C-alpha cells in the first residue's frame, strides 16, 4: 500500500488512535465520520463527503494513510474551508456549479498573494469538477490544496 515505510506524524496518529480499537489503524465509515465531526467540527453531510473523498480505495474504511491525506489537505483549516465553500455555494445546493466556482476563484489569492488569471480559473474549474460538472466540498478541498492555499502547518516541534 502507498505510504508504507514512511512515518506518519505523531499529531495525526494521536487523533486517529482515539477512534481505533486494538491499534488496527483502520476506521469503518461510521467511526471515521464520527472522528471527522468530533475532531474537525464537520456536520454529518460534510463528514460524509470528506469520507467519500479520502477513502481512496473505496473500501468503506479510512486507513491512517487516507486520514493523513485528509490532514495534509485540510489541516486545522477544516472550519475555514467549509465556511468558504458555503459562502460560495450561493444557491445552497451543497455543490458549486461552474459559475459559483469561477466567481469564488476570482476572489481567492494564491499562496504568493496574487489573483488567479482567467485561464488558470478555467483550468482549475475544468480539472476539479466531477463528471457532473459541479464541485463538491471534497473536490473544493483538493482544489485549495492544489492551489496551496491551505497547506497544513507543520507539526509542533
NORDAQUI-V826906 format. One record per residue. RES is the residue in one small letter. SS is DSSP state (2 for helix, 1 for strand, 0 for the rest). D_LAST is the distance of its C-alpha to the last C-alpha in Angstrom with 2 decimals. Layout:
# NORDAQUI-V826906
RES_SS_D_LAST + RES_SS_D_LAST
This chain:
# NORDAQUI-V826906
x_0_28.26 + x_0_25.99 + x_0_22.38 + x_0_23.20 + x_0_21.55 + x_0_18.34 + x_0_15.37 + x_0_14.59 + x_0_10.98 + x_2_10.61 + x_2_10.59 + x_2_13.81 + x_2_15.34 + x_2_14.87 + x_2_16.88 + x_2_19.36 + x_2_20.07 + x_0_21.30 + x_0_24.21 + x_0_25.22 + x_0_27.71 + x_0_27.73 + x_0_24.43 + x_0_26.48 + x_0_23.73 + x_1_26.57 + x_1_27.55 + x_1_31.07 + x_2_31.70 + x_2_32.22 + x_2_29.05 + x_2_27.01 + x_2_28.72 + x_2_28.17 + x_2_24.41 + x_2_24.45 + x_2_26.62 + x_2_24.77 + x_2_21.12 + x_2_21.85 + x_0_25.10 + x_0_27.28 + x_0_31.01 + x_2_32.71 + x_2_34.18 + x_2_30.89 + x_2_29.20 + x_2_32.20 + x_2_31.83 + x_2_28.13 + x_2_28.93 + x_2_31.79 + x_2_29.75 + x_2_26.93 + x_0_29.26 + x_0_29.81 + x_0_32.22 + x_0_34.11 + x_0_34.38 + x_0_33.74 + x_1_30.55 + x_1_26.89 + x_1_24.92 + x_2_21.20 + x_2_21.40 + x_2_23.33 + x_2_20.94 + x_2_18.09 + x_2_20.49 + x_2_21.03 + x_2_17.36 + x_2_17.16 + x_2_20.32 + x_2_19.90 + x_2_16.30 + x_2_16.40 + x_2_19.58 + x_2_22.05 + x_2_24.13 + x_2_24.30 + x_2_25.41 + x_2_27.96 + x_2_29.29 + x_2_29.78 + x_2_31.51 + x_2_33.81 + x_2_34.60 + x_2_35.70 + x_0_37.62 + x_0_40.64 + x_0_42.96 + x_0_40.58 + x_0_41.20 + x_0_37.62 + x_0_37.79 + x_1_37.92 + x_0_41.18 + x_2_41.30 + x_2_42.45 + x_2_39.68 + x_2_37.09 + x_2_38.67 + x_2_38.80 + x_2_35.14 + x_2_34.05 + x_2_36.18 + x_2_34.14 + x_0_30.70 + x_1_29.18 + x_0_27.17 + x_0_23.63 + x_0_25.49 + x_0_27.52 + x_0_30.86 + x_1_33.10 + x_0_33.97 + x_0_37.41 + x_2_40.09 + x_2_40.00 + x_2_36.23 + x_2_36.77 + x_2_39.57 + x_2_37.56 + x_2_34.65 + x_2_37.15 + x_2_39.09 + x_2_36.19 + x_2_34.37 + x_0_37.35 + x_0_38.46 + x_0_41.99 + x_0_43.18 + x_0_42.16 + x_0_39.79 + x_1_36.00 + x_0_34.49 + x_2_31.13 + x_2_29.52 + x_2_31.04 + x_2_30.00 + x_2_26.34 + x_2_26.67 + x_2_28.45 + x_2_25.78 + x_2_23.22 + x_2_25.75 + x_0_26.11 + x_0_22.33 + x_0_22.69 + x_0_20.08 + x_0_17.39 + x_0_14.59 + x_0_11.54 + x_0_8.58 + x_0_6.38 + x_0_3.80 + x_0_0.00
